[in-house]
């Protein structure tokens, strides 16, 4: 595919075509991949003892982490875990740190 830019417009010289009769195949594949990611990520979080604090959602290979962890270190560690799981395309880290220590401005 060749893409040419003209000002603010992007034009392509090819159009993607889905062969007749297989339109639903792509829609079935993504949920199956997401389910596989969920199973593998759950096991990996258990291995890393993060399963109680870290919750997650998977959609189209994008993992969104939520929940509360005890420190910045745990937050960073939890963010790296999904990257090791096959078919994860992106990790969105929305983890919160419990009672972050206040810093002094003295």
Beta strands, then each sheet from edge to edge (+ up, - down):
strand 1: 3-6
strand 2: 9-12
strand 3: 54-59
strand 4: 62-69
strand 5: 90-93
strand 6: 96-97
sheet 1: 1+ 2-
sheet 2: 3+ 4- 5-
sheet 3: 3+ 4- 6-
end
